[in-house]
Amino acid sequence: MEGDSLLEQDLAGLLAAVPAASCSYEEWVQVGMALAAEGLPCEEWDAWSAQDAARYHPGECARKWRSFRGAGEGRVNGGTLVQMAMERGYEPPRYQGEDAAVGWDVTEWELEPNAWRTTRPQPKPEPKPQHAVIDPTWLESEELREPEGGEWHPGEQLIRYLRALFDPEDVVGYVTEAFERDGRWTPSGKGCCSETAGAIIERVAKHGDDLASSIGQPNEQAGAWIRFNPLDGGGVRNDNVAEFRYALVESDEMAPGRQMAAMRALNLPIAAVVHSGNKSVHAIVRVDAGSYDEYRKRVDFLYQACRENGLKIDTQNKNPSRLSRMPGVMRAGRKQWMVAGAMGAESWKAWREWLDEQNDDLPEPETLADTWEDMPELAPPLIEGVLRQGHKMLLAGPSKAGKSFALIALTVAIAEGLPWFGWRCAQGPVMYVNLELDRASCLHRFRDVYAAMGARPDNLRNVAIWNLRGKSKPMDQLAPALIRRAARERPCAVIIDPIYKVITGDENSADQMAAFCNQFDKVADGLGCAVIYCHHHSKGAQGGKRSMDRASGSGVFARDPDALLDMLELHVSDELRQQLEARTVGSWCEGWMDANAGALGEWRGEVAEDDLATGGDKLMAACRSIVQARVPAWTKPFLDGVVEARRRAKAMTAWRVEGTLREFPRFEPVDLLFDYPMHAVDAAGLLADASPEGEELGRMDYRAQGRERKAKNDARKQEEKLAALREGMAACAEDGVDATVANVVERMPEVNGKQVTKATVQSWVKASANEWCTIISEGGKGNQPGVLRDPEMEDAMTGW
């Protein structure tokens, strides 16, 4: 082994920290296995074991040692002994070289070549006690007064004990005989295990304090023992336990008065407490288990709770058939006597409920009189009129509503102190938890949204992005990690997008979703920030539902957050689509002309006021004339922009945001247009009369729906034809040839996956008669073929 291990450096200190007398049988074996695994001789284990004279038997260590060969590899080694010692308060020695101290968290490669090194895996730090409700250092020891003189009635002591633990028909086991070995008295045999409690009580009552006549003569040096669980009358093993009612709590490391104080403060459901006549009290604790497996689990929990509250108990007393001290008998000149009857909680269930209440970390109730004249300040708004800082908000909507874009825009708005959906936002750091997008797509979306919002990136350090696609955990596991990482950023908001990636449990289960949503409270409380998250709608039309009923799953999703914003898609009719297209084209033309006013001059004075007001094709035509007249080369870029504006208008979707708020009055619904990649408020009111998709379709009969679908399909096909024709004509202009039908067809792309023929194009142009396009066909002169012309774009052709 390279370097010196802690086991070799301080074996004596480690073994001294783990007294053999304090170990259970399993722990005794583990110490031996640890020494064997480290190559130490059996004599070390034998010498250590001999310190417990009461249980030591010469030769036993050597016999057990032979069974250790290879058994402990990978399971028990020197690290096990180190951990056992540290659990009992052992501290590693300081490294003396160069007056330096090496901590347990230092690894080999961090030390100087000659420095002391640990070579075993280091024990994990003790977890924070989960059920600690008392501070044992503040307990005052109880005074236990042993019965004297006329107060001492052995028969009454035993009867009181039997009535406290057993029903009359219960079979009770007890032992009064004992033998001495190595100075220690041990129960002799299994004793009596076939009599009922009622029969014993009747016999003791008959003979009074003469226990020798009722249960046999107890050994006055050894005392007597009794089993605290009823038996089946067939033996004294665990299999013979009829009911798993009680467990034994005993400590040899605390004074009896302090044991009593600790058990009373811990409110243990005790049926009886017996003084052992030596240095401990035996508490018989109700566990009320229905089976042996349940008994083991409850006793493990009981012992853990005792340890966490400073009550150092003997772990060898776990067995349900265990013997305990019998009250009413003498032991080496001292009495075994009943210290107390029933005390603490009435039952195991009541104790568990009490223990949970002590650990609920809930604040105490307060009266209005305490705060009426000194009200606490309300948390300031994070989103004005919608959400306060430190509160929770849910954004709900159907799939592909742009919820992620909306939350990215909210992140930018808070980081830069800008409005969002028309609401002013407080400025501060934000952590955006990305669970759905790959890292590159997420980062590019942020940049695109910044550009679309026209936001200057002055406060990029206010935006922290945690990319967890493919790495996320359920929310109950993610919350602690989120709190740790976000604590460094001190955000005023954490945005989680989306939550379906981290949901724990069935989203239709109210209790499971309540537990899930509690994780958002933990994040908000742990960081003192707002928590904002998004969720999807349930399936089907949503128009006829209330905003708080649209989110998928349990109604907890709508009731839990302080603010619920719901996005509902609006039906865009053909008329509304034309208005959107006219507005979008007009807005783009104005913006482009203003941006190039240096070369184009005061262009607004040359455009009719009506054209400016209505926008659309008339404004586009007026602007095109100005561009062609002053900077002809710019005609094509201008028309390209018009085409792109039309495409954007056709791709726009309309949305209405409704809210259910806890802290603020209800706001009027906000109408939005999603113009990729951002939602813009409909300041012009175009969507004021639009109906939700479900409602609009509900008003139409099936025939009307079919007609509308056919009209939309026909319009789409015509647009595809027109786009193909224009592409072919543009290619003719680039090649410097006339846009004859033959030349256009030769350069046209496929339509609907098929190559277009001359006859098809001629039928399109003839049939259209300007119904679906502005292309016309001029007849040729002489032998010249007819040429296709587009009045809307012919001016642009000359500039190509």
QUIVENTA-V696726 format. One record per residue. N is the residue number from 1. PHI is phi as a letter, one per 40 degrees, with the letter a starting at -180 (999 if undefined). Layout:
BEGIN
n->(N & N)
phi->(PHI & PHI)
END
This chain:
BEGIN
n->(1 & 2 & 3 & 4 & 5 & 6 & 7 & 8 & 9 & 10 & 11 & 12 & 13 & 14 & 15 & 16 & 17 & 18 & 19 & 20 & 21 & 22 & 23 & 24 & 25 & 26 & 27 & 28 & 29 & 30 & 31 & 32 & 33 & 34 & 35 & 36 & 37 & 38 & 39 & 40 & 41 & 42 & 43 & 44 & 45 & 46 & 47 & 48 & 49 & 50 & 51 & 52 & 53 & 54 & 55 & 56 & 57 & 58 & 59 & 60 & 61 & 62 & 63 & 64 & 65 & 66 & 67 & 68 & 69 & 70 & 71 & 72 & 73 & 74 & 75 & 76 & 77 & 78 & 79 & 80 & 81 & 82 & 83 & 84 & 85 & 86 & 87 & 88 & 89 & 90 & 91 & 92 & 93 & 94 & 95 & 96 & 97 & 98 & 99 & 100 & 101 & 102 & 103 & 104 & 105 & 106 & 107 & 108 & 109 & 110 & 111 & 112 & 113 & 114 & 115 & 116 & 117 & 118 & 119 & 120 & 121 & 122 & 123 & 124 & 125 & 126 & 127 & 128 & 129 & 130 & 131 & 132 & 133 & 134 & 135 & 136 & 137 & 138 & 139 & 140 & 141 & 142 & 143 & 144 & 145 & 146 & 147 & 148 & 149 & 150 & 151 & 152 & 153 & 154 & 155 & 156 & 157 & 158 & 159 & 160 & 161 & 162 & 163 & 164 & 165 & 166 & 167 & 168 & 169 & 170 & 171 & 172 & 173 & 174 & 175 & 176 & 177 & 178 & 179 & 180 & 181 & 182 & 183 & 184 & 185 & 186 & 187 & 188 & 189 & 190 & 191 & 192 & 193 & 194 & 195 & 196 & 197 & 198 & 199 & 200 & 201 & 202 & 203 & 204 & 205 & 206 & 207 & 208 & 209 & 210 & 211 & 212 & 213 & 214 & 215 & 216 & 217 & 218 & 219 & 220 & 221 & 222 & 223 & 224 & 225 & 226 & 227 & 228 & 229 & 230 & 231 & 232 & 233 & 234 & 235 & 236 & 237 & 238 & 239 & 240 & 241 & 242 & 243 & 244 & 245 & 246 & 247 & 248 & 249 & 250 & 251 & 252 & 253 & 254 & 255 & 256 & 257 & 258 & 259 & 260 & 261 & 262 & 263 & 264 & 265 & 266 & 267 & 268 & 269 & 270 & 271 & 272 & 273 & 274 & 275 & 276 & 277 & 278 & 279 & 280 & 281 & 282 & 283 & 284 & 285 & 286 & 287 & 288 & 289 & 290 & 291 & 292 & 293 & 294 & 295 & 296 & 297 & 298 & 299 & 300 & 301 & 302 & 303 & 304 & 305 & 306 & 307 & 308 & 309 & 310 & 311 & 312 & 313 & 314 & 315 & 316 & 317 & 318 & 319 & 320 & 321 & 322 & 323 & 324 & 325 & 326 & 327 & 328 & 329 & 330 & 331 & 332 & 333 & 334 & 335 & 336 & 337 & 338 & 339 & 340 & 341 & 342 & 343 & 344 & 345 & 346 & 347 & 348 & 349 & 350 & 351 & 352 & 353 & 354 & 355 & 356 & 357 & 358 & 359 & 360 & 361 & 362 & 363 & 364 & 365 & 366 & 367 & 368 & 369 & 370 & 371 & 372 & 373 & 374 & 375 & 376 & 377 & 378 & 379 & 380 & 381 & 382 & 383 & 384 & 385 & 386 & 387 & 388 & 389 & 390 & 391 & 392 & 393 & 394 & 395 & 396 & 397 & 398 & 399 & 400 & 401 & 402 & 403 & 404 & 405 & 406 & 407 & 408 & 409 & 410 & 411 & 412 & 413 & 414 & 415 & 416 & 417 & 418 & 419 & 420 & 421 & 422 & 423 & 424 & 425 & 426 & 427 & 428 & 429 & 430 & 431 & 432 & 433 & 434 & 435 & 436 & 437 & 438 & 439 & 440 & 441 & 442 & 443 & 444 & 445 & 446 & 447 & 448 & 449 & 450 & 451 & 452 & 453 & 454 & 455 & 456 & 457 & 458 & 459 & 460 & 461 & 462 & 463 & 464 & 465 & 466 & 467 & 468 & 469 & 470 & 471 & 472 & 473 & 474 & 475 & 476 & 477 & 478 & 479 & 480 & 481 & 482 & 483 & 484 & 485 & 486 & 487 & 488 & 489 & 490 & 491 & 492 & 493 & 494 & 495 & 496 & 497 & 498 & 499 & 500 & 501 & 502 & 503 & 504 & 505 & 506 & 507 & 508 & 509 & 510 & 511 & 512 & 513 & 514 & 515 & 516 & 517 & 518 & 519 & 520 & 521 & 522 & 523 & 524 & 525 & 526 & 527 & 528 & 529 & 530 & 531 & 532 & 533 & 534 & 535 & 536 & 537 & 538 & 539 & 540 & 541 & 542 & 543 & 544 & 545 & 546 & 547 & 548 & 549 & 550 & 551 & 552 & 553 & 554 & 555 & 556 & 557 & 558 & 559 & 560 & 561 & 562 & 563 & 564 & 565 & 566 & 567 & 568 & 569 & 570 & 571 & 572 & 573 & 574 & 575 & 576 & 577 & 578 & 579 & 580 & 581 & 582 & 583 & 584 & 585 & 586 & 587 & 588 & 589 & 590 & 591 & 592 & 593 & 594 & 595 & 596 & 597 & 598 & 599 & 600 & 601 & 602 & 603 & 604 & 605 & 606 & 607 & 608 & 609 & 610 & 611 & 612 & 613 & 614 & 615 & 616 & 617 & 618 & 619 & 620 & 621 & 622 & 623 & 624 & 625 & 626 & 627 & 628 & 629 & 630 & 631 & 632 & 633 & 634 & 635 & 636 & 637 & 638 & 639 & 640 & 641 & 642 & 643 & 644 & 645 & 646 & 647 & 648 & 649 & 650 & 651 & 652 & 653 & 654 & 655 & 656 & 657 & 658 & 659 & 660 & 661 & 662 & 663 & 664 & 665 & 666 & 667 & 668 & 669 & 670 & 671 & 672 & 673 & 674 & 675 & 676 & 677 & 678 & 679 & 680 & 681 & 682 & 683 & 684 & 685 & 686 & 687 & 688 & 689 & 690 & 691 & 692 & 693 & 694 & 695 & 696 & 697 & 698 & 699 & 700 & 701 & 702 & 703 & 704 & 705 & 706 & 707 & 708 & 709 & 710 & 711 & 712 & 713 & 714 & 715 & 716 & 717 & 718 & 719 & 720 & 721 & 722 & 723 & 724 & 725 & 726 & 727 & 728 & 729 & 730 & 731 & 732 & 733 & 734 & 735 & 736 & 737 & 738 & 739 & 740 & 741 & 742 & 743 & 744 & 745 & 746 & 747 & 748 & 749 & 750 & 751 & 752 & 753 & 754 & 755 & 756 & 757 & 758 & 759 & 760 & 761 & 762 & 763 & 764 & 765 & 766 & 767 & 768 & 769 & 770 & 771 & 772 & 773 & 774 & 775 & 776 & 777 & 778 & 779 & 780 & 781 & 782 & 783 & 784 & 785 & 786 & 787 & 788 & 789 & 790 & 791 & 792 & 793 & 794 & 795 & 796 & 797 & 798 & 799 & 800)
phi->(999 & c & g & c & c & c & c & c & c & a & c & c & c & c & c & c & c & b & d & d & c & c & c & c & c & c & c & d & c & c & c & c & c & c & c & c & c & c & g & c & c & c & d & c & c & c & c & c & c & c & c & c & c & c & b & c & b & d & g & c & c & c & c & c & d & c & c & c & d & g & c & c & c & g & b & b & a & d & c & c & c & d & c & c & c & c & c & c & h & c & b & c & c & c & c & c & c & f & f & b & b & b & c & c & c & c & c & d & c & c & b & c & d & c & c & c & b & c & b & b & d & c & c & c & c & d & c & c & d & c & b & c & b & b & b & c & c & c & c & c & c & c & c & b & b & c & d & b & f & c & c & c & b & d & c & c & d & c & c & d & c & c & c & c & b & b & c & d & c & c & c & b & b & a & b & b & c & a & b & b & a & f & g & b & c & b & d & c & g & c & g & c & a & b & c & c & c & c & c & c & c & c & c & c & c & c & c & g & c & c & c & c & c & b & b & h & c & c & c & c & c & c & g & a & b & a & c & c & b & c & b & c & g & b & i & b & c & d & c & c & c & c & a & c & c & b & b & b & b & a & b & c & b & b & c & d & c & c & c & c & c & c & c & c & c & c & f & d & c & c & c & a & b & b & c & c & g & b & b & a & b & b & c & c & b & c & b & f & c & c & a & c & c & c & d & c & c & c & c & d & c & d & c & c & c & c & c & c & b & g & c & c & b & c & c & c & c & c & c & c & c & c & c & b & c & c & c & g & b & c & b & f & g & b & c & c & a & c & c & a & c & c & a & g & c & c & a & c & c & c & c & c & c & c & c & c & c & c & b & c & f & c & c & c & c & b & c & c & c & c & b & d & c & a & c & c & c & c & c & c & c & c & b & d & g & b & a & c & c & g & b & b & b & b & b & b & a & c & c & g & c & g & c & c & c & c & c & c & c & c & d & c & c & c & c & b & g & b & c & b & f & g & c & c & b & c & c & i & c & b & b & b & c & c & b & b & c & c & d & c & c & c & c & c & c & c & c & c & c & d & c & c & c & g & c & c & c & c & b & c & c & c & b & b & b & b & c & b & d & g & b & c & b & d & c & c & c & c & d & c & c & c & c & c & c & c & c & c & c & f & c & c & a & b & b & b & b & b & c & c & c & b & c & b & g & c & c & c & c & c & c & c & c & c & c & c & c & c & c & c & c & c & c & c & c & c & b & g & b & c & b & b & a & b & a & c & c & c & c & g & c & b & d & c & b & c & d & c & b & c & c & c & g & c & c & d & d & c & c & c & c & c & b & b & b & b & b & b & c & b & c & b & c & c & c & c & c & c & c & c & c & c & c & c & c & c & c & c & c & c & c & c & c & c & c & b & c & c & c & c & g & c & c & c & c & c & b & c & c & c & c & c & c & c & g & g & c & c & c & c & c & c & c & c & c & c & c & c & c & b & b & d & c & c & c & c & d & c & c & d & c & c & c & c & c & c & c & c & c & c & c & c & b & b & a & b & b & b & b & b & b & c & b & b & c & c & c & c & d & b & c & b & b & c & b & d & b & a & c & b & c & c & c & c & g & c & c & d & c & c & b & d & d & c & c & c & c & c & c & b & c & c & c & c & c & c & c & c & c & c & c & c & c & c & c & c & c & c & c & c & c & c & c & c & c & c & c & c & c & c & c & c & c & c & c & g & b & c & c & c & d & c & c & c & c & c & b & c & c & c & b & f & g & b & c & c & c & c & c & c & c & c & c & c & c & c & c & c & f & g & c & b & a & b & c & b & b & c & c & c & b & g & c & c & c & c & b & c & b & b & d & c & b & c & c & c & c & c & c & c)
END
